Structures are given as C-alpha cells and as structure tokens.
Amino acid sequence: MTDTRPSKHAEEMINWNLVFPNQANPSGNMFGGDVMAIIDTTAAMAAKRFSETQVSTVTVEAVHFAKPIGVGDNIKTTAKIVDVGNTSMIIKADVYRDIGANQLEKCVSAFLKFVAFDNQRKPTRVPELKLAPGDEQANRLAQEVTRAAIARQKAFEKIMAEQVQI
Ligand SMILES: CC(C)(COP(=O)(O)OP(=O)(O)OC[C@H]1O[C@@H](n2cnc3c(N)ncnc32)[C@H](O)[C@@H]1OP(=O)(O)O)[C@@H](O)C(=O)NCCC(=O)NCCS
C-alpha cells in the first residue's frame, strides 16, 4: 500500500422497494431480516461505487428499528459513506416509508462497515473521503458508533472467554 491515495466525495445511493406479503413477519409488518437485506444491498452498492472495488460487509455497527414498516408500503432506502479507514468504509443507511402527501417517515437507521478487496480478495486501500457540507454530523456519529461497537465487541469477547473457563 502506498501512503498517498485519491480523495473523493461519496454519492448517496437510493433504492425504492414495494413491500410484498411474503416479506411480512407473524405480526403482519415487514420482517427485520428482509429490511436488513435491503440495507446491506444498498450499502454494498454505495461502498462499491466509492471504492471502485469488490466489497463485503464486515460488521453491522448499529441498527435501530424505530418504526414498523407495513405490507404494501413504498420504502426508500438511502446509503452513503460517512467515514473511511484504510481498507474499510462506514456506511450510514436509513429506511423511510412513504406516508403520502410527499412525506416520508424514517423507520430504520443503521451503520455498517464494509471492506474493499483487490483481485486476490485481499483488503485494499480505499480513497480518502471528502466530506460534503452537511455530512459532518453523520461523520461524528459514525466515529462514536464505531467506538461503541469496539467496546461492545471487547466486552463480548471477555464474556465468551470467561464462559469457556467455566
Ligand atoms: C472482512 C475480512 C476480510 C477481514 O479480515 P481481516 O483478516 O480482519 O482483515 P484486516 O485485518 O486487513 O481488516 C480489514 C479491515 O476490516 C476491519 N475489521 C476487521 N474485523 C473487524 C471487526 N471485527 N470489527 C470491525 N472492523 C473490523 C479492520 O479494522 C480493517 O479496516 P481498516 O483497514 O480500515 O483499519 C474477513 O473477516 C472476511 O472475509 N469476512 C467475511 C466477510 C463476508 O463474507 N461478508 C458477507 C456477509 S456474511
């Protein structure tokens, strides 16, 4: 890896879907796993477009299902790179449902980490991120969420190590 790398703005990916009955959970709302699949796909598209490489999800740093999504809803999913490491990208993704009268209701928010790969599937460097005006808050939030995720991961590893000793 070289020390210099290009720097670029990230583009927001937008993905619209209509929720079908086969995506419902037993309560009749959209199943969280199907929502996650749409988030993961939209985030992958954002990561691939930014890095211009093949990419994979490494972690879901945080996800919050704030409001239910119904069968028959038109949903809009957005995903944008809001922070980068050396080979990784943090993507903020949000899912909104169309509530009519040109209004959207935010239902789900998530932060995911993706890694860029070279042709040998080795993690490879991503461009520097040029933050767009208005993205500073999302960038700060991504850094906080990443710190919290690392702390949670360490606590989890400690608990698992203690369990092994029992
Ligand atoms: C992603 C993967 C290549 C990382 O492997 P690795 O040996 O840890 O690679 P590296 O140490 O070079 O880490 C690559 C990047 O991932 C990050 N990373 C790796 N494990 C991580 C974890 N548990 N939490 C957060 N970030 C992590 C590293 O910080 C690094 O980012 P940086 O270069 O910006 O600092 C490997 O775990 C993998 O192939 N996982 C499967 C991915 C997959 O198939 N996803 C599809 C969904 S199942």
The ligand as a MOL file (V3000), in Angstrom:
LIG
                    3D

  0  0  0     0  0            999 V3000
M  V30 BEGIN CTAB
M  V30 COUNTS 48 50 0 0 0
M  V30 BEGIN ATOM
M  V30 1 C -13.6000 -8.7670 6.1160 0
M  V30 2 C -12.3770 -9.6580 6.3160 0
M  V30 3 C -11.6110 -9.7680 5.0090 0
M  V30 4 C -11.4740 -9.0020 7.3630 0
M  V30 5 O -10.3870 -9.8780 7.5540 0
M  V30 6 P -9.1620 -9.4320 8.4750 0
M  V30 7 O -8.1750 -10.5310 8.4520 0
M  V30 8 O -9.6700 -8.9590 9.8030 0
M  V30 9 O -8.5720 -8.2420 7.6140 0
M  V30 10 P -7.8490 -6.9460 8.1170 0
M  V30 11 O -7.2430 -7.1480 9.4660 0
M  V30 12 O -6.9660 -6.4810 6.9850 0
M  V30 13 O -9.0490 -5.8930 8.3000 0
M  V30 14 C -9.6370 -5.2600 7.1940 0
M  V30 15 C -10.4660 -4.1210 7.7260 0
M  V30 16 O -11.6050 -4.6570 8.4100 0
M  V30 17 C -11.6760 -4.1290 9.7190 0
M  V30 18 N -12.1950 -5.1780 10.5920 0
M  V30 19 C -11.8380 -6.4760 10.5730 0
M  V30 20 N -12.5030 -7.1420 11.5420 0
M  V30 21 C -13.2950 -6.2390 12.1580 0
M  V30 22 C -14.2300 -6.3070 13.2330 0
M  V30 23 N -14.4770 -7.4500 13.8810 0
M  V30 24 N -14.8610 -5.1830 13.6010 0
M  V30 25 C -14.6400 -4.0170 12.9720 0
M  V30 26 N -13.7640 -3.8830 11.9440 0
M  V30 27 C -13.1030 -4.9870 11.5480 0
M  V30 28 C -10.2680 -3.7220 10.0570 0
M  V30 29 O -10.2370 -2.6920 11.0440 0
M  V30 30 C -9.7530 -3.2370 8.7240 0
M  V30 31 O -10.1780 -1.9060 8.4750 0
M  V30 32 P -9.0930 -0.7040 8.2070 0
M  V30 33 O -8.1180 -1.2070 7.1790 0
M  V30 34 O -9.9030 0.4220 7.6780 0
M  V30 35 O -8.4460 -0.4190 9.5240 0
M  V30 36 C -12.7840 -11.0900 6.8030 0
M  V30 37 O -13.2250 -11.0100 8.1290 0
M  V30 38 C -13.8530 -11.6970 5.9270 0
M  V30 39 O -13.6000 -12.1160 4.8060 0
M  V30 40 N -15.0850 -11.7810 6.4810 0
M  V30 41 C -16.2240 -12.2880 5.7240 0
M  V30 42 C -16.9480 -11.1380 5.0290 0
M  V30 43 C -18.1920 -11.6290 4.3390 0
M  V30 44 O -18.2030 -12.6540 3.7140 0
M  V30 45 N -19.2550 -10.8130 4.4340 0
M  V30 46 C -20.5050 -11.1210 3.7920 0
M  V30 47 C -21.5830 -11.2670 4.7930 0
M  V30 48 S -21.5490 -12.8040 5.6640 0
M  V30 END ATOM
M  V30 BEGIN BOND
M  V30 1 1 1 2
M  V30 2 1 2 3
M  V30 3 1 2 4
M  V30 4 1 2 36
M  V30 5 1 4 5
M  V30 6 1 5 6
M  V30 7 2 6 7
M  V30 8 1 6 8
M  V30 9 1 6 9
M  V30 10 1 9 10
M  V30 11 2 10 11
M  V30 12 1 10 12
M  V30 13 1 10 13
M  V30 14 1 13 14
M  V30 15 1 14 15
M  V30 16 1 15 16
M  V30 17 1 15 30
M  V30 18 1 16 17
M  V30 19 1 17 18
M  V30 20 1 17 28
M  V30 21 1 18 19
M  V30 22 1 18 27
M  V30 23 2 19 20
M  V30 24 1 20 21
M  V30 25 1 21 22
M  V30 26 2 21 27
M  V30 27 1 22 23
M  V30 28 2 22 24
M  V30 29 1 24 25
M  V30 30 2 25 26
M  V30 31 1 26 27
M  V30 32 1 28 29
M  V30 33 1 28 30
M  V30 34 1 30 31
M  V30 35 1 31 32
M  V30 36 2 32 33
M  V30 37 1 32 34
M  V30 38 1 32 35
M  V30 39 1 36 37
M  V30 40 1 36 38
M  V30 41 2 38 39
M  V30 42 1 38 40
M  V30 43 1 40 41
M  V30 44 1 41 42
M  V30 45 1 42 43
M  V30 46 2 43 44
M  V30 47 1 43 45
M  V30 48 1 45 46
M  V30 49 1 46 47
M  V30 50 1 47 48
M  V30 END BOND
M  V30 END CTAB
M  END
